[in-house]
Amino acid sequence: MGGGNFLDRVAAAGERKTARDQGRNRRRAAIERAIRFPALIGAATLALLAWWLSDWAMWPWFFGGFGGLVAVLVVARRTPPMWRVTVPLLVVGVWLLTYVAPWWWVLLAGVAVTGAGVAALVMLRLRVRRWQTLGALALGVVMVAAGWVMLALDAARHARQTQQELNQAHDEAVARILPRTPGSMVNFLAERIARPTPDAVADACFVFAPAARQQLADARRVPDCPAAIRAMAAEVTAAGDYVNNLTLSGQASQSNPDGTLSVDACHLDFTGLTDDTPHANPGPQLGRLTLAQQRGQGQLIVDYRSCAS
């Protein structure tokens, strides 16, 4: 009798273990079936979002997607078809995320943790795993906030850097096209004053720094630099003589201790013209100019004084 009871107990224990194993397997299968579609949607969303963030990088799709699909087909041929698509998409998404700023990882992980916390809150209603659910929600919110703030700071820093690069490129371009010597500066201004088309007036004002433009306008008692250039142009009596016969003596320029050049353009000579020649003074004197070299190249007028001052 004792032996029979023992065998019965062993058989019953085996049956209970088998039933428990079958129950666990059924639960695993049910969970697997339940998460198939959400996992596919999540992997596809991650892959597309990471693709956009990576500026549409293509190599992860060729190698990660194709390689992941082949690996699934070879290693796990019995895997359900939906997982055969989900796994390559997940591989591609993670690979694409390596192309983006690390704070995007924090933000996306925070969204996923927050979503999981919300789902647990809805399903469990805080009856079980209360602190785990609330902790996941808090962690997810913190990660989302931290990722968002750091991405905003990175974007602002990138915008400042881009603007600095644009300003530097602009300054380099300006320095290259400015007149390089006092004589070329005087000739440049004389040519624009002699033929004051809108473009010529704009070019003439271009070689003045903002403060010097206002000084020129104040000296001519006009509101701005273009009006001052046009006022000077009104004094031109012979444009050809003014442009072609103008010379600046070597003594008209001198170096200053701060590296600038002072140019006296109040005593311009007009070669070949005498007091008996018609239009002996074919145009206005330009004034006293202070030139500063820009980035080792052209000169900019940084200070202006009228000849009467």
C-alpha positions as CSV (number, residue, x, y, z in Angstrom):
1,M,0.0,0.0,0.0
2,G,2.7,2.4,1.0
3,G,4.6,1.8,-2.3
4,G,1.4,2.4,-4.3
5,N,0.6,5.6,-2.5
6,F,4.1,6.9,-3.1
7,L,3.9,6.1,-6.8
8,D,0.5,7.8,-7.0
9,R,1.9,10.9,-5.3
10,V,4.9,10.9,-7.7
11,A,2.5,10.6,-10.7
12,A,0.3,13.3,-9.3
13,A,3.2,15.6,-8.8
14,G,4.4,15.0,-12.4
15,E,0.9,15.7,-13.7
16,R,0.8,19.0,-11.7
17,K,4.2,20.0,-13.0
18,T,3.1,19.2,-16.5
19,A,0.0,21.2,-16.0
20,R,2.0,24.2,-14.7
21,D,4.4,24.0,-17.6
22,Q,1.5,23.8,-20.0
23,G,-0.1,26.8,-18.3
24,R,3.1,28.8,-18.5
25,N,3.6,27.9,-22.1
26,R,0.0,28.9,-22.9
27,R,0.6,32.3,-21.1
28,R,3.8,32.8,-22.9
29,A,2.1,32.0,-26.2
30,A,-0.8,34.4,-25.4
31,I,1.6,37.2,-24.4
32,E,3.6,36.6,-27.6
33,R,0.5,36.7,-29.7
34,A,-0.7,39.9,-27.9
35,I,2.6,41.8,-28.4
36,R,3.3,40.8,-32.0
37,F,1.4,43.6,-33.6
38,P,2.4,46.3,-31.1
39,A,6.0,45.2,-31.4
40,L,5.8,45.4,-35.2
41,I,4.2,48.9,-35.0
42,G,6.9,50.0,-32.5
43,A,9.8,48.7,-34.5
44,A,8.5,50.3,-37.8
45,T,7.9,53.6,-36.0
46,L,11.4,53.5,-34.5
47,A,12.9,52.7,-37.9
48,L,11.1,55.5,-39.7
49,L,11.7,58.1,-37.0
50,A,15.4,57.2,-36.8
51,W,15.6,57.3,-40.6
52,W,14.2,60.8,-40.6
53,L,16.5,61.9,-37.7
54,S,19.6,60.5,-39.5
55,D,18.9,62.6,-42.6
56,W,17.7,59.5,-44.5
57,A,20.8,57.4,-44.2
58,M,20.4,54.3,-46.5
59,W,23.2,51.9,-45.5
60,P,21.5,50.6,-42.4
61,W,18.5,49.6,-44.6
62,F,20.8,47.7,-47.0
63,F,22.9,45.9,-44.5
64,G,20.9,45.9,-41.2
65,G,17.5,45.2,-42.8
66,F,18.6,42.7,-45.3
67,G,21.2,41.1,-43.0
68,G,18.6,40.9,-40.2
69,L,16.0,39.3,-42.4
70,V,18.5,36.7,-43.7
71,A,19.6,35.9,-40.1
72,V,16.0,35.4,-38.9
73,L,15.2,33.2,-41.9
74,V,18.4,31.1,-41.3
75,V,18.6,30.9,-37.5
76,A,14.9,30.9,-36.7
77,R,13.0,29.5,-39.6
78,R,10.1,28.6,-37.4
79,T,9.6,32.2,-36.2
80,P,6.2,33.6,-37.0
81,P,6.2,35.8,-40.1
82,M,5.4,39.0,-38.2
83,W,8.6,38.6,-36.1
84,R,10.6,38.0,-39.3
85,V,9.7,41.6,-40.2
86,T,9.9,43.1,-36.7
87,V,13.4,41.9,-35.9
88,P,15.0,43.5,-39.1
89,L,13.1,46.7,-38.5
90,L,14.4,46.8,-34.9
91,V,17.9,46.2,-36.1
92,V,17.6,49.0,-38.7
93,G,16.1,51.4,-36.1
94,V,18.8,50.9,-33.6
95,W,21.5,51.2,-36.2
96,L,20.0,54.4,-37.6
97,L,20.0,55.8,-34.1
98,T,23.8,55.7,-34.0
99,Y,23.7,58.4,-36.7
100,V,21.8,60.9,-34.4
101,A,22.6,62.9,-31.3
102,P,22.6,60.7,-28.1
103,W,20.0,62.9,-26.5
104,W,17.5,61.5,-29.1
105,W,18.1,58.1,-27.5
106,V,17.2,59.6,-24.1
107,L,14.0,61.3,-25.5
108,L,12.9,58.2,-27.4
109,A,13.6,55.9,-24.4
110,G,11.7,58.3,-22.2
111,V,8.7,58.1,-24.5
112,A,8.8,54.3,-24.5
113,V,9.1,54.1,-20.7
114,T,6.3,56.7,-20.3
115,G,4.1,54.7,-22.7
116,A,4.8,51.5,-20.8
117,G,3.9,53.2,-17.6
118,V,0.7,54.6,-18.9
119,A,-0.3,51.2,-20.3
120,A,0.5,49.5,-16.9
121,L,-1.5,52.3,-15.2
122,V,-4.5,51.6,-17.4
123,M,-4.4,47.9,-17.2
124,L,-3.4,47.4,-13.6
125,R,-5.2,50.4,-12.1
126,L,-2.5,50.6,-9.4
127,R,-3.9,47.5,-7.8
128,V,-0.6,45.7,-8.1
129,R,3.0,46.9,-8.9
130,R,1.9,50.4,-7.8
131,W,5.3,51.8,-7.1
132,Q,6.9,50.2,-10.1
133,T,4.3,51.8,-12.3
134,L,4.6,55.2,-10.7
135,G,8.4,54.9,-10.8
136,A,8.3,54.1,-14.5
137,L,6.0,57.1,-15.2
138,A,8.3,59.4,-13.3
139,L,11.4,58.1,-14.9
140,G,9.9,58.4,-18.4
141,V,8.7,62.0,-17.8
142,V,12.2,63.0,-16.5
143,M,13.9,61.3,-19.5
144,V,11.6,63.0,-22.0
145,A,12.1,66.4,-20.3
146,A,15.9,66.0,-20.1
147,G,16.2,64.8,-23.7
148,W,14.0,67.7,-25.0
149,V,15.9,70.3,-23.0
150,M,19.3,69.1,-24.1
151,L,18.2,68.8,-27.7
152,A,17.0,72.4,-27.6
153,L,20.3,73.5,-26.1
154,D,22.2,71.6,-28.8
155,A,20.0,73.2,-31.5
156,A,20.7,76.6,-30.1
157,R,24.4,76.0,-29.9
158,H,24.4,74.6,-33.5
159,A,22.5,77.7,-34.7
160,R,25.0,80.0,-33.0
161,Q,27.9,78.1,-34.6
162,T,26.3,78.2,-38.0
163,Q,25.7,81.9,-37.7
164,Q,29.3,82.5,-36.6
165,E,30.5,80.5,-39.6
166,L,28.2,82.5,-41.9
167,N,29.4,85.8,-40.4
168,Q,33.0,84.7,-40.8
169,A,32.4,83.7,-44.4
170,H,30.7,87.1,-45.0
171,D,33.6,89.0,-43.5
172,E,36.1,87.0,-45.5
173,A,34.2,87.8,-48.7
174,V,33.9,91.5,-47.8
175,A,37.6,91.7,-47.1
176,R,38.5,90.2,-50.4
177,I,36.5,92.7,-52.5
178,L,37.5,95.9,-50.6
179,P,40.1,98.2,-52.1
180,R,43.5,97.3,-50.8
181,T,45.5,100.6,-50.9
182,P,44.7,104.2,-50.2
183,G,45.1,105.1,-53.9
184,S,42.7,102.3,-55.0
185,M,40.2,103.4,-52.3
186,V,40.2,107.0,-53.5
187,N,39.8,105.9,-57.2
188,F,37.0,103.6,-56.2
189,L,35.1,106.4,-54.5
190,A,35.7,108.8,-57.3
191,E,34.4,106.4,-59.9
192,R,31.2,105.9,-58.0
193,I,30.7,109.6,-57.2
194,A,31.3,110.5,-60.9
195,R,28.5,108.1,-62.1
196,P,26.1,107.8,-59.2
197,T,23.8,105.0,-60.4
198,P,21.9,103.2,-57.6
199,D,24.5,100.4,-57.7
200,A,27.4,102.8,-57.7
201,V,26.0,104.7,-54.7
202,A,25.5,101.4,-52.8
203,D,29.1,100.3,-53.7
204,A,30.4,103.6,-52.4
205,C,28.7,103.3,-49.0
206,F,29.8,99.6,-48.8
207,V,33.4,100.6,-48.2
208,F,32.4,102.7,-45.1
209,A,31.9,101.1,-41.7
210,P,28.5,101.9,-40.2
211,A,29.9,104.6,-37.9
212,A,31.8,106.2,-40.8
213,R,28.7,106.2,-42.9
214,Q,26.9,108.3,-40.3
215,Q,29.9,110.6,-40.0
216,L,29.8,111.1,-43.8
217,A,26.1,111.9,-43.7
218,D,26.6,114.3,-40.8
219,A,29.4,116.1,-42.6
220,R,27.1,116.6,-45.6
221,R,24.1,117.4,-43.4
222,V,22.0,114.7,-45.0
223,P,20.2,111.8,-43.4
224,D,22.3,108.9,-44.7
225,C,25.3,107.7,-46.7
226,P,23.5,107.3,-50.1
227,A,22.3,110.9,-49.8
228,A,25.8,112.1,-49.0
229,I,27.3,110.3,-52.0
230,R,24.6,111.8,-54.2
231,A,25.4,115.3,-52.7
232,M,29.0,114.8,-53.6
233,A,28.1,113.6,-57.1
234,A,26.2,116.9,-57.6
235,E,29.5,118.7,-57.3
236,V,31.1,116.8,-60.2
237,T,31.4,119.1,-63.3
238,A,33.4,116.8,-65.5
239,A,33.1,113.1,-64.7
240,G,35.8,112.0,-67.2
241,D,38.4,114.4,-65.9
242,Y,37.4,113.7,-62.3
243,V,38.0,109.9,-62.7
244,N,40.8,109.8,-65.2
245,N,43.0,112.7,-64.0
246,L,42.7,112.2,-60.2
247,T,45.9,111.3,-58.4
248,L,46.7,110.8,-54.7
249,S,50.2,111.9,-53.6
250,G,52.3,109.5,-51.6
251,Q,52.5,111.9,-48.7
252,A,48.7,111.9,-48.4
253,S,48.8,108.6,-46.4
254,Q,50.5,107.8,-43.1
255,S,50.4,104.9,-40.7
256,N,49.0,105.2,-37.3
257,P,50.2,103.4,-34.1
258,D,47.0,101.3,-34.0
259,G,47.7,99.9,-37.5
260,T,45.2,102.0,-39.4
261,L,46.0,104.4,-42.2
262,S,45.1,108.1,-42.3
263,V,44.5,109.3,-45.8
264,D,44.2,113.0,-46.6
265,A,41.9,113.1,-49.6
266,C,41.4,116.9,-49.2
267,H,44.2,117.8,-51.6
268,L,43.6,115.6,-54.6
269,D,45.6,116.4,-57.7
270,F,44.2,116.3,-61.1
271,T,47.0,115.6,-63.5
272,G,47.1,117.8,-66.7
273,L,44.5,120.2,-65.4
274,T,45.5,123.8,-64.6
275,D,43.6,126.8,-63.5
276,D,43.2,127.8,-67.1
277,T,41.8,124.5,-68.1
278,P,38.0,124.2,-68.2
279,H,36.8,122.3,-65.2
280,A,40.2,122.6,-63.4
281,N,38.5,121.2,-60.4
282,P,36.2,118.7,-61.9
283,G,34.8,117.3,-58.7
284,P,34.8,117.4,-54.9
285,Q,37.5,116.6,-52.5
286,L,36.7,113.4,-50.6
287,G,37.7,114.2,-47.0
288,R,40.0,112.7,-44.4
289,L,39.7,108.9,-44.3
290,T,40.9,106.4,-41.7
291,L,41.4,103.0,-43.2
292,A,41.6,99.7,-41.3
293,Q,42.7,96.5,-43.0
294,Q,40.2,93.6,-42.8
295,R,41.6,90.1,-42.2
296,G,44.9,91.0,-43.9
297,Q,43.2,91.9,-47.2
298,G,41.1,94.9,-48.2
299,Q,40.7,98.3,-46.4
300,L,37.5,99.6,-44.8
301,I,36.9,103.2,-44.0
302,V,36.3,103.3,-40.2
303,D,36.4,107.0,-39.6
304,Y,35.5,110.0,-41.8
305,R,36.2,113.7,-41.3
306,S,35.3,116.5,-43.8
307,C,37.9,118.7,-45.2
308,A,36.5,121.6,-43.3
309,S,36.9,120.0,-39.9
